[in-house]
Amino acid sequence: MSAENGRKGWRRWREAVFATCTVWLVLQNLLLLALVAWGKPATALAAGAELARAAFTASGQAVLLVLVAALGLALAAWLVHAPAKDSLKHAPEVSHDV
């Protein structure tokens, strides 16, 4: 069996798995749409809007928390490193006479 035949077999296998996954996702989406249409669509849309609103609020707070943490770390790094440059220029000369 040559390397090219092995690659062709792998491609067929990969395409079959891809087609199977695609069909599965389409069936899932159709089933979900059917359930929403069979139930009360207004209730489902209201629940979805409420979930989206909650997710938007939580993600906004998470972004703000990450921003505050990054600014705090930047400030801490500046406070630790900035004075060291200035203090070397103004430090008195030290001699080590033994």
Secondary structure as UniProt FT lines:
FT   HELIX           3..38
FT   HELIX           41..90
//
